[in-house]
Amino acid sequence: MLRRSHYMALGAVALVILVILNLPAQSASRLKLAIGSLFLPLFGLATSGQQAAERAADTLTPRSQLVRENEQLRRENAQLRLHAVQSAEIFRENARLRQLLGWQQKQPWKLKLAHVVLRDPANWWRTRQIDLGSRDGIRPDLPILSPEGYLIGRVGAVSLTHSQIVLLGDPTCRVAALVENEARDTGMIGVAGPFDGSLVEMSFLPPNAVLKPGQNVSTSGLGSIFPKGIPIGKVVDFRPVEYGLSMQARVKLGANLSSLEEVWVLFP
């Protein structure tokens, strides 16, 4: 049931419609324009809201596309980091090789640079393999030096393209050496220590050898393999052996045998 107020409102609307219909054409047009101007801001607001919603919908990117773009950026970032690491490593290697070349030009010996390509698993630190062989002029017993010029061993077996080097401390790599003191005491570099592979024993030193920790040890030139004057390392300590008939010293090698990447092959 409609209330009385509803009937009055309907009557008012009907009256307004009758008045508008009976007005002259010019007056009716003015009245319609006035009524339209009242509702125009509402229509404009609705239109603006619809246009903003459409623009927002156009600018939104589907989630799947965002995931693909994010993954692509992650891969590109990883590649850039890899290139940066490779570039830094190439720069360091070039600097190292330039330093080696400069050192080689100052030496009285003929030297050829080789790269260490394999550590022998059967004898984990006393042998290595290098990428030079008989076709490069390599032959057994050629001395091997570290990049800094310390003696590290000799060539053992040789194939066409590769060679095995035997390092100091191996029982098959003995070197006639001398202590750089006033007496120029000589002895023989032999096997490595049981606990520290960077220490080797120097035996057959004279019983009256004048030894001190820190003295330099180099090749003596005796024998036919190692030229005289190649540095080996430094005296660490010493003790009498064989009831005092000779002295034995421990020598700290100048080269780090566990981190060799390049070596020099020496051609006497």
Kinemage of the C-alpha trace (Angstrom):
@kinemage 1
@onewidth
@group {chain A} dominant
@subgroup {mainchain}
@vectorlist {calphas} color= white
{ca met a 1} P 0.000 0.000 0.000
{ca leu a 2} L 1.329 3.382 -0.965
{ca arg a 3} L 1.475 5.946 1.739
{ca arg a 4} L -0.104 9.368 1.455
{ca ser a 5} L 3.297 10.984 0.976
{ca his a 6} L 3.966 8.711 -1.995
{ca tyr a 7} L 0.684 9.778 -3.589
{ca met a 8} L 1.577 13.416 -3.060
{ca ala a 9} L 4.994 12.917 -4.666
{ca leu a 10} L 3.482 11.158 -7.664
{ca gly a 11} L 0.970 13.915 -8.012
{ca ala a 12} L 3.707 16.539 -7.901
{ca val a 13} L 5.675 14.740 -10.626
{ca ala a 14} L 2.544 14.429 -12.770
{ca leu a 15} L 1.817 18.128 -12.264
{ca val a 16} L 5.339 19.097 -13.291
{ca ile a 17} L 5.059 16.946 -16.402
{ca leu a 18} L 1.680 18.562 -17.325
{ca val a 19} L 3.131 22.019 -16.781
{ca ile a 20} L 6.142 21.214 -18.991
{ca leu a 21} L 3.940 19.773 -21.693
{ca asn a 22} L 1.673 22.852 -21.704
{ca leu a 23} L 4.496 25.397 -21.671
{ca pro a 24} L 5.441 27.180 -24.865
{ca ala a 25} L 8.248 25.491 -26.762
{ca gln a 26} L 10.825 28.125 -25.861
{ca ser a 27} L 9.987 28.004 -22.150
{ca ala a 28} L 9.984 24.199 -22.136
{ca ser a 29} L 13.483 24.138 -23.722
{ca arg a 30} L 14.831 26.508 -21.089
{ca leu a 31} L 13.377 24.413 -18.293
{ca lys a 32} L 14.871 21.188 -19.739
{ca leu a 33} L 18.286 22.917 -20.030
{ca ala a 34} L 18.115 24.019 -16.400
{ca ile a 35} L 17.198 20.538 -15.180
{ca gly a 36} L 19.979 18.966 -17.319
{ca ser a 37} L 22.562 21.367 -15.907
{ca leu a 38} L 21.698 20.141 -12.400
{ca phe a 39} L 22.545 16.495 -13.288
{ca leu a 40} L 25.505 17.237 -15.629
{ca pro a 41} L 28.236 17.053 -12.888
{ca leu a 42} L 26.952 13.628 -11.875
{ca phe a 43} L 27.056 12.377 -15.449
{ca gly a 44} L 30.579 13.813 -15.914
{ca leu a 45} L 31.804 12.163 -12.712
{ca ala a 46} L 30.466 8.804 -13.815
{ca thr a 47} L 32.095 9.175 -17.241
{ca ser a 48} L 35.466 10.139 -15.708
{ca gly a 49} L 35.361 7.168 -13.383
{ca gln a 50} L 34.638 4.829 -16.264
{ca gln a 51} L 37.506 6.286 -18.346
{ca ala a 52} L 39.938 5.996 -15.406
{ca ala a 53} L 38.961 2.376 -14.907
{ca glu a 54} L 39.539 1.689 -18.597
{ca arg a 55} L 42.980 3.346 -18.501
{ca ala a 56} L 43.952 1.362 -15.384
{ca ala a 57} L 42.864 -1.844 -17.084
{ca asp a 58} L 45.034 -0.961 -20.090
{ca thr a 59} L 48.125 -0.325 -17.943
{ca leu a 60} L 47.881 -3.521 -15.842
{ca thr a 61} L 50.178 -6.339 -17.064
{ca pro a 62} L 49.104 -9.948 -16.694
{ca arg a 63} L 50.869 -11.776 -13.836
{ca ser a 64} L 52.204 -14.498 -16.140
{ca gln a 65} L 53.918 -11.874 -18.286
{ca leu a 66} L 55.432 -10.244 -15.199
{ca val a 67} L 56.793 -13.620 -14.074
{ca arg a 68} L 58.374 -14.215 -17.496
{ca glu a 69} L 59.941 -10.748 -17.561
{ca asn a 70} L 61.260 -11.181 -14.012
{ca glu a 71} L 62.826 -14.524 -14.908
{ca gln a 72} L 64.414 -13.032 -18.014
{ca leu a 73} L 65.905 -10.190 -15.963
{ca arg a 74} L 67.221 -12.710 -13.426
{ca arg a 75} L 68.956 -14.707 -16.164
{ca glu a 76} L 70.459 -11.572 -17.701
{ca asn a 77} L 71.713 -10.468 -14.275
{ca ala a 78} L 73.337 -13.867 -13.691
{ca gln a 79} L 75.011 -13.710 -17.113
{ca leu a 80} L 76.360 -10.228 -16.375
{ca arg a 81} L 77.817 -11.422 -13.067
{ca leu a 82} L 79.421 -14.393 -14.839
{ca his a 83} L 80.930 -12.123 -17.509
{ca ala a 84} L 82.287 -9.842 -14.787
{ca val a 85} L 83.953 -12.767 -12.974
{ca gln a 86} L 85.405 -14.111 -16.236
{ca ser a 87} L 86.714 -10.691 -17.210
{ca ala a 88} L 88.399 -10.265 -13.816
{ca glu a 89} L 89.992 -13.731 -14.102
{ca ile a 90} L 91.236 -12.999 -17.636
{ca phe a 91} L 92.713 -9.711 -16.414
{ca arg a 92} L 94.536 -11.460 -13.546
{ca glu a 93} L 95.817 -14.202 -15.849
{ca asn a 94} L 97.096 -11.670 -18.388
{ca ala a 95} L 98.856 -9.744 -15.636
{ca arg a 96} L 100.423 -12.958 -14.328
{ca leu a 97} L 101.588 -14.014 -17.786
{ca arg a 98} L 103.092 -10.567 -18.447
{ca gln a 99} L 104.974 -10.847 -15.158
{ca leu a 100} L 106.207 -14.320 -16.080
{ca leu a 101} L 107.364 -13.112 -19.475
{ca gly a 102} L 109.285 -10.268 -17.893
{ca trp a 103} L 110.924 -12.661 -15.438
{ca gln a 104} L 111.825 -15.107 -18.221
{ca gln a 105} L 113.649 -12.437 -20.209
{ca lys a 106} L 115.950 -11.752 -17.254
{ca gln a 107} L 117.090 -15.359 -16.779
{ca pro a 108} L 120.289 -16.856 -18.250
{ca trp a 109} L 118.500 -20.122 -19.117
{ca lys a 110} L 116.217 -21.072 -21.953
{ca leu a 111} L 112.748 -21.490 -20.471
{ca lys a 112} L 109.430 -22.686 -21.860
{ca leu a 113} L 106.146 -22.082 -20.063
{ca ala a 114} L 103.825 -25.048 -19.474
{ca his a 115} L 100.399 -25.349 -17.884
{ca val a 116} L 99.642 -27.920 -15.190
{ca val a 117} L 96.710 -29.997 -16.440
{ca leu a 118} L 96.497 -32.917 -14.014
{ca arg a 119} L 97.433 -33.991 -10.504
{ca asp a 120} L 98.285 -37.669 -10.350
{ca pro a 121} L 95.682 -39.347 -8.092
{ca ala a 122} L 98.026 -42.254 -7.357
{ca asn a 123} L 100.611 -39.966 -5.735
{ca trp a 124} L 98.571 -36.984 -4.726
{ca trp a 125} L 101.103 -34.201 -4.380
{ca arg a 126} L 104.514 -35.361 -5.699
{ca thr a 127} L 103.670 -35.564 -9.408
{ca arg a 128} L 101.864 -33.372 -11.922
{ca gln a 129} L 101.156 -33.473 -15.638
{ca ile a 130} L 101.877 -30.573 -17.971
{ca asp a 131} L 100.633 -29.782 -21.472
{ca leu a 132} L 104.017 -30.073 -23.217
{ca gly a 133} L 105.484 -33.268 -24.644
{ca ser a 134} L 108.162 -34.630 -26.928
{ca arg a 135} L 106.842 -32.655 -29.880
{ca asp a 136} L 107.664 -29.510 -27.860
{ca gly a 137} L 111.234 -30.660 -27.205
{ca ile a 138} L 110.544 -31.992 -23.700
{ca arg a 139} L 112.729 -34.885 -22.554
{ca pro a 140} L 113.211 -36.693 -19.235
{ca asp a 141} L 115.162 -35.048 -16.393
{ca leu a 142} L 114.718 -31.454 -17.551
{ca pro a 143} L 114.481 -29.197 -14.471
{ca ile a 144} L 111.100 -27.694 -13.598
{ca leu a 145} L 110.768 -24.282 -11.940
{ca ser a 146} L 107.854 -22.524 -10.291
{ca pro a 147} L 106.556 -19.277 -11.856
{ca glu a 148} L 108.696 -17.375 -9.336
{ca gly a 149} L 111.840 -19.309 -10.316
{ca tyr a 150} L 112.152 -21.827 -7.457
{ca leu a 151} L 113.142 -25.377 -8.286
{ca ile a 152} L 110.160 -27.719 -7.905
{ca gly a 153} L 111.303 -30.938 -9.609
{ca arg a 154} L 112.204 -32.560 -12.890
{ca val a 155} L 110.537 -34.117 -15.916
{ca gly a 156} L 109.740 -37.804 -15.449
{ca ala a 157} L 107.855 -39.622 -18.212
{ca val a 158} L 107.204 -37.951 -21.584
{ca ser a 159} L 104.521 -38.570 -24.208
{ca leu a 160} L 103.909 -36.809 -27.496
{ca thr a 161} L 101.704 -34.048 -26.077
{ca his a 162} L 102.052 -34.291 -22.271
{ca ser a 163} L 104.694 -34.934 -19.647
{ca gln a 164} L 104.755 -36.014 -16.033
{ca ile a 165} L 106.865 -33.985 -13.643
{ca val a 166} L 108.259 -35.412 -10.387
{ca leu a 167} L 108.275 -32.883 -7.572
{ca leu a 168} L 110.812 -32.271 -4.839
{ca gly a 169} L 110.158 -34.547 -1.895
{ca asp a 170} L 109.565 -37.589 -4.050
{ca pro a 171} L 112.171 -40.303 -3.364
{ca thr a 172} L 113.047 -40.383 -7.070
{ca cys a 173} L 113.814 -36.648 -7.223
{ca arg a 174} L 117.081 -35.993 -5.405
{ca val a 175} L 118.945 -32.729 -5.897
{ca ala a 176} L 122.531 -31.764 -5.064
{ca ala a 177} L 122.229 -28.506 -3.125
{ca leu a 178} L 124.261 -26.058 -1.082
{ca val a 179} L 123.601 -23.722 1.805
{ca glu a 180} L 124.412 -20.136 0.923
{ca asn a 181} L 126.717 -19.491 3.869
{ca glu a 182} L 130.398 -18.661 4.020
{ca ala a 183} L 131.417 -22.323 3.918
{ca arg a 184} L 129.050 -23.127 1.024
{ca asp a 185} L 128.143 -26.388 2.746
{ca thr a 186} L 126.715 -28.963 0.331
{ca gly a 187} L 124.264 -31.785 0.777
{ca met a 188} L 121.430 -33.658 -0.919
{ca ile a 189} L 117.751 -32.681 -1.008
{ca gly a 190} L 115.716 -35.849 -0.438
{ca val a 191} L 112.255 -36.889 0.710
{ca ala a 192} L 109.564 -34.668 2.150
{ca gly a 193} L 108.515 -34.615 5.778
{ca pro a 194} L 105.747 -36.995 6.862
{ca phe a 195} L 103.366 -34.234 7.983
{ca asp a 196} L 104.242 -31.123 5.973
{ca gly a 197} L 104.856 -31.619 2.243
{ca ser a 198} L 106.450 -28.185 1.960
{ca leu a 199} L 109.422 -29.361 4.061
{ca val a 200} L 112.176 -31.537 2.576
{ca glu a 201} L 115.212 -33.092 4.163
{ca met a 202} L 118.722 -31.992 3.249
{ca ser a 203} L 121.124 -34.797 4.183
{ca phe a 204} L 124.875 -35.531 3.971
{ca leu a 205} L 125.876 -32.087 5.225
{ca pro a 206} L 129.341 -31.882 6.857
{ca pro a 207} L 129.353 -32.406 10.635
{ca asn a 208} L 130.864 -28.933 11.104
{ca ala a 209} L 128.399 -27.207 8.741
{ca val a 210} L 127.630 -23.648 9.801
{ca leu a 211} L 123.841 -23.735 9.694
{ca lys a 212} L 121.296 -21.139 10.796
{ca pro a 213} L 117.527 -20.926 10.306
{ca gly a 214} L 116.657 -18.688 7.366
{ca gln a 215} L 119.754 -19.457 5.283
{ca asn a 216} L 119.024 -19.811 1.571
{ca val a 217} L 119.419 -23.165 -0.157
{ca ser a 218} L 120.019 -23.507 -3.910
{ca thr a 219} L 121.270 -26.070 -6.398
{ca ser a 220} L 125.007 -26.742 -6.251
{ca gly a 221} L 125.442 -27.673 -9.907
{ca leu a 222} L 126.895 -31.076 -9.057
{ca gly a 223} L 125.547 -33.790 -11.310
{ca ser a 224} L 124.198 -33.416 -14.803
{ca ile a 225} L 120.549 -32.478 -14.261
{ca phe a 226} L 120.205 -29.217 -12.326
{ca pro a 227} L 122.291 -26.149 -13.173
{ca lys a 228} L 123.946 -24.250 -10.351
{ca gly a 229} L 122.179 -21.383 -8.642
{ca ile a 230} L 118.505 -22.324 -8.838
{ca pro a 231} L 116.880 -21.305 -5.525
{ca ile a 232} L 115.146 -24.078 -3.576
{ca gly a 233} L 114.125 -22.674 -0.193
{ca lys a 234} L 115.374 -21.808 3.316
{ca val a 235} L 116.789 -23.737 6.259
{ca val a 236} L 114.229 -24.246 9.021
{ca asp a 237} L 116.206 -26.282 11.544
{ca phe a 238} L 118.972 -28.898 11.697
{ca arg a 239} L 120.375 -31.725 13.811
{ca pro a 240} L 123.337 -34.123 13.841
{ca val a 241} L 122.717 -37.641 12.490
{ca glu a 242} L 124.667 -40.887 12.123
{ca tyr a 243} L 126.259 -40.441 15.555
{ca gly a 244} L 127.452 -36.958 14.689
{ca leu a 245} L 129.169 -37.931 11.459
{ca ser a 246} L 126.956 -35.579 9.422
{ca met a 247} L 124.250 -32.959 9.768
{ca gln a 248} L 120.694 -33.017 8.465
{ca ala a 249} L 118.576 -29.908 7.896
{ca arg a 250} L 114.944 -29.355 7.114
{ca val a 251} L 114.359 -26.965 4.229
{ca lys a 252} L 111.167 -25.017 3.614
{ca leu a 253} L 110.515 -25.017 -0.130
{ca gly a 254} L 110.163 -21.611 -1.746
{ca ala a 255} L 107.394 -22.798 -4.083
{ca asn a 256} L 103.904 -23.802 -3.034
{ca leu a 257} L 103.600 -27.191 -4.726
{ca ser a 258} L 99.881 -27.536 -3.980
{ca ser a 259} L 98.821 -24.487 -6.028
{ca leu a 260} L 100.816 -24.788 -9.246
{ca glu a 261} L 99.048 -23.577 -12.397
{ca glu a 262} L 102.002 -22.783 -14.639
{ca val a 263} L 105.594 -24.023 -14.500
{ca trp a 264} L 108.817 -23.321 -16.350
{ca val a 265} L 110.637 -26.100 -18.163
{ca leu a 266} L 114.346 -25.306 -18.113
{ca phe a 267} L 116.582 -26.255 -21.042
{ca pro a 268} L 120.228 -26.214 -19.795
